[in-house]
Amino acid sequence: MPLSPMLLWFRIGDLRTDDHQGLREAVKAASAGLSVGAVFVFDPEEIKHWPPSFLNFVYASVSELRDTLKSVGADLIIRTGSAQEIVPKLAAQIGAERVLAKEELEWCSWHALQTTKAALKQDGMELSTWACPLRPWNEDQALFPTTTEDYKYKKVTPVVPEGPLWEASDFTAALEALATAAKSAEGSEPDIEELLPLALAAESAEEIAAQETERIYDAMMTPEQVAERLRMMPDDSFIYLRQGLPATAVDLPELPPELPFRMPGGEKVARDFLSAYLNFYIATNNPDWQRMHTQILENKDLAFFRIFKFALICGCISPRRVWEEVKESEMTSYRVTDLGSRAKSTVDMRDFQSHLARKDLQRAVEGPSWQLIGAHNICTKV
């Protein structure tokens, strides 16, 4: 598509700078002297479907995305409200002719994209989308797989992920154009405390238990509590701990509970923890990684899904990058691990389900049994 003044609309599913076709196109347009801007909208109509834990993850991911863009001279506009109203207004402010967003294959978010598309059309602008498939299937071919088993035997070579354009060339002026658009945009950025009341009230039982453990941990780890615990700790207390010997309340003060593992939001965090996940069989002194390794031991089959679920949903890391990192790890370590294989299997199945959903969109299939409803059930948003 020819370059034109544009507004890049970040959404749940592409909160990253790596392997991001939309961002690459925006930087190219800015380098050609065209008006560009980038925005993320916390839409109450979408937030009401999220539990607070997911909203916190999204907020952290969006904040990190903005910080990453700022670190290279760009910026991100962050707003709260109806995307149907905010996106066309911001696009008009920067003189955009079109809005670019990642394709939407989730049922609960697809209609929001369509209403915004209709609003843009009324204002004389278009909404175009980009996709990031792991495997470049030609969906017109008769060989396209229609079942999971069929897919396993008809795989095509995965696409190699592309890093941000500014890693290869100097796009300083183009990135500054994104920052200029953010400075001139009307409105104010939301605070997480303003957003939380909009979220779904119900949390999972697992999340409630984790929050209670964190509350107890925080209460026991104030500077005063830590100092008192150290004062009460007998000189030979480490012997009790190391040998698992019984200790009375006088011998050993109460210790704080072990914190559950919960991966923070953000692209850098996702890449960092993916490296730690693939190096599971190598000892580490990082306490966060140790907690992650404990969760891996609980259920290796579901470990990748449980740990990276939110990161994949939010697009903090692309399936292409996961596949590439696993391949690189296997090549450098000269071994194929069960954890790496499960990571590849997870992103593979997510990619396959996305292709099936995309085909239903092309056929204009809609209704209670629409494939989109379960398009990403390998990583559902609820």
PyMOL commands that set and color helices and strands:
alter all, ss='L'
color gray80, all
select helices_A, chain A and resi 21-31+44-47+52-71+83-93+107-122+148-153+165-167+172-184+192-198+205-220+223-232+237-243+267-278+287-298+300-314+319-333+338-362+371-374+377-379
alter helices_A, ss='H'
color red, helices_A
select strands_A, chain A and resi 6-10+36-42+77-80+98-102+126-130
alter strands_A, ss='S'
color yellow, strands_A
deselect
rebuild
show_as cartoon
